Structures are given as structure tokens and as C-alpha cells.
Amino acid sequence: MTEEVDIKTIDAGADPSASAPAGTGGGGPATDDTAAANIAMAGGGDAASAIPAEELSRLTDDIIGALKTVYDPEIPADIYELGLIYKIDIDDERNVDVEMTLTAPGCPVAGEMPIWVENAVGSVDGVGQVKVDIVFDPPWTPERMSEEAQVAVGWF
């Protein structure tokens, strides 16, 4: 089963590490991948978003759509469905921070993939600056893949 992506907004003047996704009690991400659930996660915890709910919904959907255009060249599935995207933070200035991983630390496109992600997310109308960080904690495992990705690689 795929773990959900942590999508939230942060107050541009606040400490991003201080906000927890709304509706999660500070625990893990929501268990629903609908736009409404993404909006709920985007609540930013204690700091309310200055972005109107409709715009936040559109941004969320468009950012996810953009991430789905980026493919791991060795696996016939996009990086979102592979579960490589761990967190997306949207601040009040509409700047986006993406935290992602790779299928393996020695991935041959480790230097290029963040640029692909930055370009894809940066192409979304209304998005400001984009920052992509590669993390390896927690490590990626095939269990993070969605059913769509499992079908694409012939595992389902």
C-alpha cells in the first residue's frame, strides 16, 4: 500500500518544522489521496494558510499532476506513483519545497532527477520558487508504490 504524501502550506514567516499537517494530530499524513484530503493536510497546523482553499486545491492538484510527468528512466512509472515524493510544502508566497527520495542512493540520475522535479513543479501556474531536497530517511521500498505503479512494473 502506498504511503500518502505530506502536503501542507506554511506561513512564509514561520518555521516550517513547527507546522504539522492539519487533521493528523501531528502524526503521519492523511490516509486519503483526494483533493479534499490534500487540502486538509495543507492546513499547515497552527499557522493558517493565506492561500484561498480553491487556489490551494488547484495548486495541489496541478503540482501532483506535474510530478506525474516525471519518470524514473529505469522503471516505467512516474515518481509520484512510485512513492518517491515524501513531502510538498507550499508557503504563503506559493514557493514550493519538495522532499523526495530515490529508489537507491546510487541511482544513476540522482543529480538530474531533482532538476526534472524542480522544472516540472516550477511550470505550474502560480508557483513561485521551487526547492527540491533528496532524502534517504526513510529509505524507499517497493511497498511505497501505488497499485498503478505496481501494475506498470508487472507486480500486480
DOTORGU-83015 format. One record per atom (N, C-alpha, C, O): atom name; residue in one letter; x, y, z. Coordinates in steps of 0.2 Angstrom, whole numbers, plus 5000, padded with zeros to 4 digits. Example, Ala and Ser with C-alpha at 12.3 -4.5 7.8 and 13.67 -1.06 7.14 Angstrom:
<rs>
> N, A, 5066, 4972, 5039 $
> CA, A, 5062, 4978, 5039 $
> C, A, 5066, 4984, 5039 $
> O, A, 5071, 4983, 5042 $
> N, S, 5064, 4989, 5035 $
> CA, S, 5068, 4995, 5036 $
> C, S, 5064, 5000, 5039 $
> O, S, 5067, 5006, 5040 $
</rs>
This chain:
<rs>
> N, M, 5004, 4994, 5000 $
> CA, M, 5000, 5000, 5000 $
> C, M, 5004, 5006, 5000 $
> O, M, 5009, 5006, 5004 $
> N, T, 5003, 5011, 4996 $
> CA, T, 5006, 5017, 4996 $
> C, T, 5005, 5022, 5002 $
> O, T, 5000, 5022, 5004 $
> N, E, 5011, 5024, 5004 $
> CA, E, 5010, 5029, 5010 $
> C, E, 5009, 5036, 5006 $
> O, E, 5011, 5037, 5001 $
> N, E, 5004, 5040, 5010 $
> CA, E, 5002, 5046, 5007 $
> C, E, 5008, 5052, 5007 $
> O, E, 5012, 5051, 5012 $
> N, V, 5008, 5056, 5003 $
> CA, V, 5012, 5062, 5003 $
> C, V, 5010, 5067, 5008 $
> O, V, 5004, 5068, 5008 $
> N, D, 5014, 5070, 5011 $
> CA, D, 5013, 5075, 5016 $
> C, D, 5013, 5082, 5012 $
> O, D, 5018, 5085, 5011 $
> N, I, 5007, 5085, 5011 $
> CA, I, 5006, 5091, 5008 $
> C, I, 5004, 5096, 5012 $
> O, I, 4998, 5095, 5015 $
> N, K, 5007, 5102, 5013 $
> CA, K, 5004, 5107, 5018 $
> C, K, 5007, 5114, 5015 $
> O, K, 5011, 5114, 5011 $
> N, T, 5004, 5119, 5018 $
> CA, T, 5006, 5126, 5017 $
> C, T, 5009, 5128, 5023 $
> O, T, 5008, 5125, 5029 $
> N, I, 5014, 5132, 5023 $
> CA, I, 5017, 5135, 5028 $
> C, I, 5017, 5143, 5028 $
> O, I, 5018, 5145, 5022 $
> N, D, 5017, 5146, 5033 $
> CA, D, 5017, 5153, 5034 $
> C, D, 5024, 5155, 5032 $
> O, D, 5029, 5153, 5034 $
> N, A, 5025, 5160, 5027 $
> CA, A, 5031, 5161, 5024 $
> C, A, 5036, 5164, 5030 $
> O, A, 5042, 5163, 5029 $
> N, G, 5033, 5167, 5035 $
> CA, G, 5037, 5169, 5040 $
> C, G, 5038, 5164, 5046 $
> O, G, 5042, 5166, 5051 $
> N, A, 5035, 5159, 5046 $
> CA, A, 5035, 5154, 5051 $
> C, A, 5041, 5148, 5050 $
> O, A, 5043, 5148, 5044 $
> N, D, 5043, 5145, 5055 $
> CA, D, 5047, 5140, 5055 $
> C, D, 5044, 5134, 5052 $
> O, D, 5039, 5131, 5055 $
> N, P, 5046, 5131, 5046 $
> CA, P, 5042, 5126, 5043 $
> C, P, 5042, 5119, 5047 $
> O, P, 5037, 5115, 5047 $
> N, S, 5047, 5118, 5051 $
> CA, S, 5047, 5112, 5055 $
> C, S, 5042, 5113, 5061 $
> O, S, 5040, 5108, 5064 $
> N, A, 5039, 5118, 5062 $
> CA, A, 5034, 5119, 5068 $
> C, A, 5027, 5118, 5066 $
> O, A, 5023, 5117, 5070 $
> N, S, 5026, 5117, 5059 $
> CA, S, 5019, 5116, 5057 $
> C, S, 5018, 5108, 5056 $
> O, S, 5022, 5105, 5053 $
> N, A, 5012, 5106, 5058 $
> CA, A, 5011, 5099, 5057 $
> C, A, 5004, 5099, 5053 $
> O, A, 5000, 5103, 5053 $
> N, P, 5004, 5094, 5048 $
> CA, P, 4998, 5093, 5044 $
> C, P, 4991, 5093, 5048 $
> O, P, 4991, 5090, 5053 $
> N, A, 4986, 5097, 5046 $
> CA, A, 4980, 5098, 5049 $
> C, A, 4977, 5091, 5049 $
> O, A, 4977, 5087, 5044 $
> N, G, 4973, 5089, 5054 $
> CA, G, 4969, 5083, 5054 $
> C, G, 4973, 5077, 5055 $
> O, G, 4971, 5071, 5055 $
> N, T, 4980, 5078, 5057 $
> CA, T, 4984, 5072, 5058 $
> C, T, 4986, 5072, 5065 $
> O, T, 4989, 5067, 5067 $
> N, G, 4984, 5077, 5069 $
> CA, G, 4986, 5077, 5076 $
> C, G, 4994, 5077, 5077 $
> O, G, 4997, 5075, 5082 $
> N, G, 4998, 5079, 5072 $
> CA, G, 5005, 5079, 5072 $
> C, G, 5008, 5073, 5070 $
> O, G, 5014, 5072, 5070 $
> N, G, 5004, 5068, 5069 $
> CA, G, 5006, 5061, 5067 $
> C, G, 5008, 5061, 5060 $
> O, G, 5010, 5066, 5057 $
> N, G, 5007, 5055, 5057 $
> CA, G, 5008, 5054, 5050 $
> C, G, 5003, 5058, 5045 $
> O, G, 4999, 5061, 5048 $
> N, P, 5004, 5057, 5039 $
> CA, P, 5000, 5060, 5034 $
> C, P, 4993, 5057, 5034 $
> O, P, 4992, 5052, 5036 $
> N, A, 4988, 5061, 5031 $
> CA, A, 4981, 5058, 5030 $
> C, A, 4981, 5052, 5026 $
> O, A, 4986, 5051, 5022 $
> N, T, 4976, 5048, 5026 $
> CA, T, 4976, 5042, 5023 $
> C, T, 4972, 5042, 5017 $
> O, T, 4971, 5037, 5013 $
> N, D, 4969, 5048, 5015 $
> CA, D, 4965, 5049, 5009 $
> C, D, 4969, 5053, 5004 $
> O, D, 4972, 5058, 5006 $
> N, D, 4969, 5051, 4997 $
> CA, D, 4973, 5055, 4992 $
> C, D, 4968, 5059, 4988 $
> O, D, 4970, 5061, 4983 $
> N, T, 4962, 5061, 4991 $
> CA, T, 4958, 5065, 4987 $
> C, T, 4960, 5073, 4988 $
> O, T, 4964, 5074, 4992 $
> N, A, 4958, 5077, 4983 $
> CA, A, 4960, 5084, 4984 $
> C, A, 4958, 5087, 4990 $
> O, A, 4961, 5091, 4993 $
> N, A, 4952, 5085, 4993 $
> CA, A, 4950, 5087, 4999 $
> C, A, 4954, 5085, 5005 $
> O, A, 4956, 5089, 5009 $
> N, A, 4957, 5079, 5005 $
> CA, A, 4962, 5077, 5010 $
> C, A, 4968, 5081, 5009 $
> O, A, 4971, 5082, 5014 $
> N, N, 4970, 5082, 5003 $
> CA, N, 4976, 5086, 5002 $
> C, N, 4975, 5093, 5005 $
> O, N, 4980, 5096, 5008 $
> N, I, 4969, 5096, 5004 $
> CA, I, 4968, 5102, 5007 $
> C, I, 4968, 5102, 5014 $
> O, I, 4971, 5107, 5017 $
> N, A, 4965, 5097, 5017 $
> CA, A, 4965, 5096, 5024 $
> C, A, 4973, 5096, 5027 $
> O, A, 4974, 5099, 5032 $
> N, M, 4977, 5092, 5023 $
> CA, M, 4984, 5091, 5025 $
> C, M, 4987, 5098, 5024 $
> O, M, 4992, 5100, 5028 $
> N, A, 4985, 5102, 5020 $
> CA, A, 4988, 5108, 5018 $
> C, A, 4987, 5114, 5023 $
> O, A, 4989, 5119, 5022 $
> N, G, 4983, 5112, 5028 $
> CA, G, 4981, 5117, 5033 $
> C, G, 4986, 5120, 5037 $
> O, G, 4986, 5126, 5039 $
> N, G, 4992, 5117, 5037 $
> CA, G, 4998, 5120, 5040 $
> C, G, 4998, 5120, 5048 $
> O, G, 5002, 5124, 5051 $
> N, G, 4994, 5116, 5051 $
> CA, G, 4994, 5115, 5058 $
> C, G, 4992, 5122, 5061 $
> O, G, 4986, 5124, 5060 $
> N, D, 4996, 5125, 5065 $
> CA, D, 4994, 5131, 5069 $
> C, D, 4994, 5137, 5065 $
> O, D, 4990, 5142, 5066 $
> N, A, 4998, 5137, 5059 $
> CA, A, 4998, 5143, 5055 $
> C, A, 4993, 5142, 5049 $
> O, A, 4994, 5138, 5045 $
> N, A, 4988, 5146, 5049 $
> CA, A, 4983, 5146, 5044 $
> C, A, 4986, 5148, 5037 $
> O, A, 4990, 5153, 5037 $
> N, S, 4984, 5145, 5032 $
> CA, S, 4986, 5147, 5025 $
> C, S, 4983, 5154, 5023 $
> O, S, 4977, 5155, 5024 $
> N, A, 4987, 5158, 5020 $
> CA, A, 4984, 5164, 5017 $
> C, A, 4982, 5162, 5010 $
> O, A, 4978, 5167, 5007 $
> N, I, 4983, 5156, 5007 $
> CA, I, 4980, 5154, 5001 $
> C, I, 4973, 5152, 5001 $
> O, I, 4972, 5148, 5005 $
> N, P, 4969, 5155, 4997 $
> CA, P, 4962, 5153, 4997 $
> C, P, 4961, 5145, 4996 $
> O, P, 4965, 5143, 4992 $
> N, A, 4956, 5142, 4999 $
> CA, A, 4955, 5135, 4998 $
> C, A, 4955, 5133, 4991 $
> O, A, 4958, 5128, 4989 $
> N, E, 4951, 5136, 4987 $
> CA, E, 4950, 5134, 4980 $
> C, E, 4957, 5134, 4976 $
> O, E, 4959, 5130, 4972 $
> N, E, 4961, 5140, 4977 $
> CA, E, 4968, 5140, 4974 $
> C, E, 4972, 5135, 4977 $
> O, E, 4976, 5132, 4973 $
> N, L, 4972, 5134, 4983 $
> CA, L, 4976, 5128, 4986 $
> C, L, 4974, 5122, 4983 $
> O, L, 4979, 5117, 4982 $
> N, S, 4968, 5120, 4982 $
> CA, S, 4966, 5114, 4979 $
> C, S, 4969, 5113, 4972 $
> O, S, 4971, 5108, 4970 $
> N, R, 4968, 5119, 4968 $
> CA, R, 4971, 5119, 4961 $
> C, R, 4978, 5118, 4961 $
> O, R, 4981, 5114, 4957 $
> N, L, 4982, 5122, 4966 $
> CA, L, 4989, 5121, 4966 $
> C, L, 4991, 5114, 4968 $
> O, L, 4996, 5111, 4964 $
> N, T, 4988, 5111, 4973 $
> CA, T, 4989, 5104, 4975 $
> C, T, 4988, 5099, 4969 $
> O, T, 4993, 5095, 4967 $
> N, D, 4982, 5100, 4966 $
> CA, D, 4981, 5095, 4960 $
> C, D, 4986, 5096, 4954 $
> O, D, 4988, 5091, 4951 $
> N, D, 4988, 5102, 4953 $
> CA, D, 4992, 5104, 4947 $
> C, D, 4999, 5102, 4949 $
> O, D, 5003, 5099, 4944 $
> N, I, 5001, 5103, 4955 $
> CA, I, 5008, 5100, 4957 $
> C, I, 5009, 5093, 4957 $
> O, I, 5014, 5090, 4954 $
> N, I, 5004, 5089, 4959 $
> CA, I, 5004, 5082, 4959 $
> C, I, 5004, 5080, 4951 $
> O, I, 5007, 5075, 4949 $
> N, G, 5000, 5083, 4947 $
> CA, G, 5000, 5082, 4940 $
> C, G, 5006, 5083, 4937 $
> O, G, 5008, 5079, 4933 $
> N, A, 5010, 5088, 4939 $
> CA, A, 5016, 5090, 4936 $
> C, A, 5021, 5084, 4938 $
> O, A, 5025, 5082, 4934 $
> N, L, 5021, 5082, 4945 $
> CA, L, 5025, 5077, 4947 $
> C, L, 5024, 5070, 4943 $
> O, L, 5029, 5066, 4942 $
> N, K, 5018, 5069, 4941 $
> CA, K, 5017, 5063, 4937 $
> C, K, 5019, 5063, 4930 $
> O, K, 5019, 5058, 4927 $
> N, T, 5022, 5069, 4928 $
> CA, T, 5025, 5069, 4921 $
> C, T, 5033, 5067, 4922 $
> O, T, 5036, 5066, 4917 $
> N, V, 5035, 5066, 4928 $
> CA, V, 5042, 5065, 4929 $
> C, V, 5043, 5057, 4930 $
> O, V, 5040, 5054, 4935 $
> N, Y, 5047, 5054, 4926 $
> CA, Y, 5048, 5046, 4926 $
> C, Y, 5055, 5044, 4928 $
> O, Y, 5059, 5048, 4926 $
> N, D, 5055, 5039, 4932 $
> CA, D, 5061, 5036, 4933 $
> C, D, 5063, 5032, 4927 $
> O, D, 5059, 5028, 4925 $
> N, P, 5069, 5034, 4924 $
> CA, P, 5071, 5031, 4917 $
> C, P, 5071, 5023, 4918 $
> O, P, 5071, 5020, 4912 $
> N, E, 5073, 5020, 4923 $
> CA, E, 5073, 5013, 4924 $
> C, E, 5067, 5009, 4926 $
> O, E, 5067, 5003, 4925 $
> N, I, 5062, 5013, 4928 $
> CA, I, 5056, 5010, 4930 $
> C, I, 5050, 5013, 4926 $
> O, I, 5050, 5019, 4926 $
> N, P, 5046, 5010, 4923 $
> CA, P, 5040, 5013, 4918 $
> C, P, 5034, 5015, 4923 $
> O, P, 5029, 5014, 4921 $
> N, A, 5036, 5020, 4927 $
> CA, A, 5031, 5023, 4932 $
> C, A, 5033, 5030, 4934 $
> O, A, 5039, 5031, 4934 $
> N, D, 5029, 5034, 4935 $
> CA, D, 5031, 5041, 4937 $
> C, D, 5033, 5041, 4944 $
> O, D, 5031, 5037, 4948 $
> N, I, 5036, 5046, 4946 $
> CA, I, 5039, 5047, 4953 $
> C, I, 5034, 5047, 4958 $
> O, I, 5035, 5045, 4964 $
> N, Y, 5028, 5050, 4957 $
> CA, Y, 5023, 5051, 4962 $
> C, Y, 5020, 5044, 4963 $
> O, Y, 5020, 5042, 4969 $
> N, E, 5019, 5040, 4958 $
> CA, E, 5016, 5034, 4959 $
> C, E, 5021, 5029, 4962 $
> O, E, 5019, 5024, 4965 $
> N, L, 5027, 5030, 4961 $
> CA, L, 5032, 5026, 4964 $
> C, L, 5033, 5027, 4971 $
> O, L, 5036, 5023, 4975 $
> N, G, 5030, 5033, 4974 $
> CA, G, 5031, 5034, 4981 $
> C, G, 5038, 5038, 4982 $
> O, G, 5040, 5037, 4988 $
> N, L, 5041, 5041, 4977 $
> CA, L, 5047, 5044, 4979 $
> C, L, 5046, 5051, 4982 $
> O, L, 5051, 5054, 4984 $
> N, I, 5040, 5054, 4981 $
> CA, I, 5039, 5061, 4984 $
> C, I, 5036, 5060, 4991 $
> O, I, 5031, 5057, 4993 $
> N, Y, 5040, 5062, 4996 $
> CA, Y, 5039, 5062, 5003 $
> C, Y, 5035, 5068, 5006 $
> O, Y, 5030, 5067, 5010 $
> N, K, 5036, 5074, 5004 $
> CA, K, 5033, 5080, 5006 $
> C, K, 5033, 5085, 5001 $
> O, K, 5038, 5086, 4998 $
> N, I, 5028, 5089, 5001 $
> CA, I, 5027, 5095, 4997 $
> C, I, 5024, 5100, 5002 $
> O, I, 5019, 5100, 5005 $
> N, D, 5028, 5106, 5003 $
> CA, D, 5026, 5112, 5007 $
> C, D, 5025, 5117, 5002 $
> O, D, 5029, 5119, 4998 $
> N, I, 5020, 5121, 5003 $
> CA, I, 5018, 5127, 4999 $
> C, I, 5017, 5132, 5004 $
> O, I, 5013, 5132, 5009 $
> N, D, 5022, 5137, 5004 $
> CA, D, 5021, 5143, 5008 $
> C, D, 5016, 5148, 5006 $
> O, D, 5014, 5148, 5000 $
> N, D, 5015, 5153, 5010 $
> CA, D, 5010, 5159, 5008 $
> C, D, 5012, 5162, 5002 $
> O, D, 5008, 5166, 4999 $
> N, E, 5019, 5162, 5000 $
> CA, E, 5021, 5166, 4994 $
> C, E, 5021, 5161, 4988 $
> O, E, 5023, 5163, 4983 $
> N, R, 5018, 5155, 4989 $
> CA, R, 5017, 5150, 4984 $
> C, R, 5024, 5147, 4982 $
> O, R, 5024, 5144, 4976 $
> N, N, 5029, 5148, 4986 $
> CA, N, 5035, 5144, 4985 $
> C, N, 5034, 5137, 4987 $
> O, N, 5030, 5136, 4992 $
> N, V, 5037, 5132, 4984 $
> CA, V, 5036, 5125, 4985 $
> C, V, 5043, 5122, 4987 $
> O, V, 5048, 5122, 4983 $
> N, D, 5043, 5118, 4992 $
> CA, D, 5048, 5114, 4994 $
> C, D, 5046, 5107, 4993 $
> O, D, 5041, 5105, 4996 $
> N, V, 5050, 5103, 4990 $
> CA, V, 5048, 5096, 4989 $
> C, V, 5054, 5092, 4992 $
> O, V, 5060, 5093, 4991 $
> N, E, 5052, 5087, 4996 $
> CA, E, 5056, 5082, 4999 $
> C, E, 5055, 5075, 4996 $
> O, E, 5049, 5073, 4996 $
> N, M, 5060, 5072, 4993 $
> CA, M, 5059, 5066, 4989 $
> C, M, 5065, 5062, 4990 $
> O, M, 5070, 5064, 4993 $
> N, T, 5064, 5056, 4988 $
> CA, T, 5070, 5051, 4988 $
> C, T, 5071, 5048, 4981 $
> O, T, 5068, 5050, 4977 $
> N, L, 5075, 5043, 4981 $
> CA, L, 5077, 5039, 4975 $
> C, L, 5076, 5032, 4977 $
> O, L, 5076, 5030, 4983 $
> N, T, 5075, 5028, 4972 $
> CA, T, 5074, 5021, 4973 $
> C, T, 5081, 5018, 4976 $
> O, T, 5080, 5013, 4979 $
> N, A, 5086, 5021, 4975 $
> CA, A, 5093, 5018, 4978 $
> C, A, 5097, 5024, 4978 $
> O, A, 5097, 5029, 4974 $
> N, P, 5102, 5025, 4984 $
> CA, P, 5106, 5030, 4984 $
> C, P, 5111, 5031, 4978 $
> O, P, 5113, 5036, 4976 $
> N, G, 5113, 5025, 4975 $
> CA, G, 5117, 5026, 4969 $
> C, G, 5113, 5026, 4962 $
> O, G, 5116, 5025, 4957 $
> N, C, 5107, 5029, 4963 $
> CA, C, 5103, 5030, 4956 $
> C, C, 5107, 5034, 4951 $
> O, C, 5110, 5039, 4953 $
> N, P, 5107, 5031, 4945 $
> CA, P, 5111, 5035, 4940 $
> C, P, 5109, 5042, 4938 $
> O, P, 5113, 5046, 4935 $
> N, V, 5103, 5044, 4940 $
> CA, V, 5100, 5050, 4938 $
> C, V, 5099, 5054, 4945 $
> O, V, 5095, 5059, 4945 $
> N, A, 5103, 5053, 4950 $
> CA, A, 5102, 5056, 4956 $
> C, A, 5104, 5064, 4955 $
> O, A, 5101, 5068, 4959 $
> N, G, 5108, 5066, 4951 $
> CA, G, 5110, 5073, 4950 $
> C, G, 5105, 5076, 4946 $
> O, G, 5104, 5082, 4946 $
> N, E, 5101, 5073, 4941 $
> CA, E, 5097, 5075, 4937 $
> C, E, 5090, 5076, 4939 $
> O, E, 5086, 5080, 4938 $
> N, M, 5087, 5070, 4943 $
> CA, M, 5080, 5070, 4945 $
> C, M, 5078, 5076, 4949 $
> O, M, 5072, 5078, 4947 $
> N, P, 5082, 5079, 4953 $
> CA, P, 5079, 5085, 4957 $
> C, P, 5078, 5091, 4952 $
> O, P, 5073, 5095, 4953 $
> N, I, 5082, 5091, 4947 $
> CA, I, 5081, 5097, 4942 $
> C, I, 5075, 5095, 4938 $
> O, I, 5071, 5100, 4936 $
> N, W, 5074, 5089, 4936 $
> CA, W, 5067, 5087, 4932 $
> C, W, 5061, 5089, 4937 $
> O, W, 5056, 5092, 4934 $
> N, V, 5062, 5087, 4943 $
> CA, V, 5056, 5089, 4948 $
> C, V, 5055, 5096, 4948 $
> O, V, 5050, 5099, 4948 $
> N, E, 5061, 5100, 4949 $
> CA, E, 5060, 5107, 4950 $
> C, E, 5057, 5110, 4944 $
> O, E, 5053, 5115, 4945 $
> N, N, 5059, 5108, 4938 $
> CA, N, 5056, 5111, 4932 $
> C, N, 5049, 5109, 4931 $
> O, N, 5045, 5113, 4929 $
> N, A, 5047, 5103, 4933 $
> CA, A, 5040, 5101, 4932 $
> C, A, 5036, 5105, 4937 $
> O, A, 5031, 5108, 4935 $
> N, V, 5038, 5106, 4943 $
> CA, V, 5034, 5109, 4948 $
> C, V, 5034, 5117, 4946 $
> O, V, 5029, 5120, 4947 $
> N, G, 5039, 5119, 4944 $
> CA, G, 5040, 5126, 4943 $
> C, G, 5036, 5128, 4937 $
> O, G, 5034, 5134, 4936 $
> N, S, 5034, 5124, 4932 $
> CA, S, 5030, 5125, 4927 $
> C, S, 5022, 5126, 4929 $
> O, S, 5018, 5128, 4924 $
> N, V, 5020, 5124, 4935 $
> CA, V, 5014, 5125, 4937 $
> C, V, 5012, 5133, 4938 $
> O, V, 5016, 5136, 4941 $
> N, D, 5006, 5135, 4935 $
> CA, D, 5004, 5142, 4935 $
> C, D, 5003, 5144, 4942 $
> O, D, 4999, 5140, 4946 $
> N, G, 5006, 5149, 4945 $
> CA, G, 5005, 5152, 4951 $
> C, G, 5011, 5150, 4956 $
> O, G, 5011, 5152, 4962 $
> N, V, 5015, 5145, 4954 $
> CA, V, 5020, 5143, 4959 $
> C, V, 5026, 5147, 4959 $
> O, V, 5028, 5150, 4953 $
> N, G, 5029, 5149, 4964 $
> CA, G, 5034, 5154, 4965 $
> C, G, 5041, 5150, 4964 $
> O, G, 5042, 5146, 4959 $
> N, Q, 5045, 5150, 4969 $
> CA, Q, 5052, 5147, 4968 $
> C, Q, 5051, 5139, 4971 $
> O, Q, 5046, 5138, 4975 $
> N, V, 5055, 5135, 4968 $
> CA, V, 5054, 5128, 4969 $
> C, V, 5061, 5126, 4972 $
> O, V, 5066, 5127, 4969 $
> N, K, 5061, 5122, 4978 $
> CA, K, 5067, 5119, 4980 $
> C, K, 5066, 5112, 4981 $
> O, K, 5060, 5110, 4984 $
> N, V, 5070, 5107, 4979 $
> CA, V, 5070, 5100, 4979 $
> C, V, 5075, 5097, 4984 $
> O, V, 5081, 5099, 4982 $
> N, D, 5074, 5094, 4989 $
> CA, D, 5079, 5090, 4993 $
> C, D, 5078, 5083, 4992 $
> O, D, 5072, 5080, 4992 $
> N, I, 5084, 5080, 4991 $
> CA, I, 5084, 5072, 4991 $
> C, I, 5085, 5070, 4998 $
> O, I, 5090, 5072, 5002 $
> N, V, 5081, 5065, 5001 $
> CA, V, 5082, 5062, 5007 $
> C, V, 5082, 5055, 5007 $
> O, V, 5080, 5052, 5002 $
> N, F, 5085, 5051, 5011 $
> CA, F, 5085, 5044, 5011 $
> C, F, 5083, 5041, 5018 $
> O, F, 5084, 5035, 5019 $
> N, D, 5079, 5045, 5022 $
> CA, D, 5076, 5043, 5028 $
> C, D, 5069, 5045, 5028 $
> O, D, 5068, 5051, 5029 $
> N, P, 5064, 5041, 5028 $
> CA, P, 5065, 5033, 5027 $
> C, P, 5067, 5031, 5020 $
> O, P, 5066, 5035, 5015 $
> N, P, 5071, 5026, 5020 $
> CA, P, 5073, 5023, 5014 $
> C, P, 5067, 5021, 5009 $
> O, P, 5062, 5019, 5012 $
> N, W, 5067, 5022, 5003 $
> CA, W, 5062, 5019, 4999 $
> C, W, 5062, 5012, 4998 $
> O, W, 5067, 5009, 4998 $
> N, T, 5056, 5009, 4998 $
> CA, T, 5055, 5002, 4997 $
> C, T, 5049, 5001, 4992 $
> O, T, 5045, 5006, 4991 $
> N, P, 5048, 4996, 4989 $
> CA, P, 5043, 4994, 4984 $
> C, P, 5036, 4995, 4987 $
> O, P, 5031, 4996, 4983 $
> N, E, 5035, 4994, 4994 $
> CA, E, 5029, 4995, 4997 $
> C, E, 5026, 5002, 4996 $
> O, E, 5020, 5003, 4997 $
> N, R, 5030, 5007, 4995 $
> CA, R, 5028, 5014, 4994 $
> C, R, 5024, 5015, 4987 $
> O, R, 5021, 5020, 4986 $
> N, M, 5025, 5010, 4983 $
> CA, M, 5022, 5011, 4976 $
> C, M, 5014, 5010, 4976 $
> O, M, 5012, 5006, 4980 $
> N, S, 5011, 5014, 4972 $
> CA, S, 5004, 5014, 4972 $
> C, S, 5002, 5007, 4968 $
> O, S, 5006, 5004, 4965 $
> N, E, 4996, 5006, 4968 $
> CA, E, 4994, 5000, 4963 $
> C, E, 4995, 5001, 4956 $
> O, E, 4997, 4997, 4952 $
> N, E, 4994, 5008, 4954 $
> CA, E, 4995, 5010, 4947 $
> C, E, 5003, 5008, 4945 $
> O, E, 5004, 5005, 4940 $
> N, A, 5007, 5010, 4950 $
> CA, A, 5014, 5009, 4948 $
> C, A, 5016, 5001, 4948 $
> O, A, 5020, 4999, 4944 $
> N, Q, 5013, 4998, 4953 $
> CA, Q, 5014, 4990, 4953 $
> C, Q, 5011, 4987, 4947 $
> O, Q, 5014, 4982, 4944 $
> N, V, 5006, 4989, 4944 $
> CA, V, 5003, 4987, 4938 $
> C, V, 5008, 4988, 4932 $
> O, V, 5010, 4984, 4928 $
> N, A, 5011, 4995, 4932 $
> CA, A, 5015, 4997, 4927 $
> C, A, 5022, 4993, 4927 $
> O, A, 5025, 4991, 4921 $
> N, V, 5024, 4990, 4933 $
> CA, V, 5030, 4986, 4933 $
> C, V, 5029, 4979, 4933 $
> O, V, 5033, 4975, 4933 $
> N, G, 5022, 4977, 4932 $
> CA, G, 5020, 4970, 4932 $
> C, G, 5020, 4966, 4938 $
> O, G, 5021, 4960, 4939 $
> N, W, 5019, 4970, 4944 $
> CA, W, 5019, 4967, 4951 $
> C, W, 5012, 4966, 4953 $
> O, W, 5012, 4963, 4959 $
> N, F, 5007, 4968, 4950 $
> CA, F, 5001, 4967, 4952 $
> C, F, 4996, 4964, 4948 $
> O, F, 4990, 4963, 4949 $
</rs>
